[in-house]
Amino acid sequence: MQKISSRLDSVQKLAENVWQFDFSCPSAFKFVAGQFVMLQIEDGQPGKAQRAYSLACPPEGDGFSICVRLVEGGRGSEYLRSLKVGDEVMFTGPFGHFVLEDSKKEVVLVATGAGIAPFMSMIPVLLESGFKKPVILYFSASYEKELVYVDKFHEWEDKWPNFSAVLTLTRPSSSWKGLTGRVQEHLKDGTFDVTDAKFYICGRREMVTEVRALLSEMGAKKEDVHFEQF
């Protein structure tokens, strides 16, 4: 574990209440795709507080990004909302074992909401390594305005023919032309070989629990199902 003194370089609004914060830090900071850091909250309130955020970028360069859904009144959210470009922020890390395994099996990633963050680190690392088996991302949001990184997914699909993104909305508008429903519904119709794939799931506890149960029913091996929940 390291103490990481970081400088806020930029803030980007990705979708409704979802923001990306980009930090620069000493080049000595190293992490593995899929890991997270702990933000040390220094807001003047009594008691120490920290929040965990997945690293939403490949482990390269001298900085990192986090993808955060800002919650009204949330201590971590309000602290991040108060930051200005140039502010110094403290993190500790990296932490976590939700990382890619060395495997020749195809890869299926399942995310909802801000659970997409670690996959923004894992997907490019996997594809840049020359991995040739199919890599399929299933990503769900409630509304179209909550879908993030869609342009990046299209860019990756153009660059790597073995990558595909399956996007679905649970509360679509009448103008939405894509898939609807929960990711679970589309996993059932997936083109992957469930007995010869590695699965990585990230999102809210209820979704993770349901997807794990579904994959088990479909015949996935327990050791091939990896997850992180919040």
Sequence and secondary structure as in RCSB ss.txt:
>XXXX:A:sequence
MQKISSRLDSVQKLAENVWQFDFSCPSAFKFVAGQFVMLQIEDGQPGKAQRAYSLACPPEGDGFSICVRLVEGGR
GSEYLRSLKVGDEVMFTGPFGHFVLEDSKKEVVLVATGAGIAPFMSMIPVLLESGFKKPVILYFSASYEKELVYV
DKFHEWEDKWPNFSAVLTLTRPSSSWKGLTGRVQEHLKDGTFDVTDAKFYICGRREMVTEVRALLSEMGAKKEDV
HFEQF
>XXXX:A:secstr
 EEEEEEEEEEEEEETTEEEEEEE  TT    TT EEEEEE SS SS EEEEEEB S S TTEEEEEEE  TT H
HHHHHHH  TT EEEEEEEE        SSEEEEEEEGGGGTTHHHHHHHHHHTT  S EEEEEEESSGGG  SH
HHHHHHHHH TTEEEEEEESS  TT  SEES HHHHHTT SS GGGEEEEEEE HHHHHHHHHHHHHHT  GGGE
EEEE 
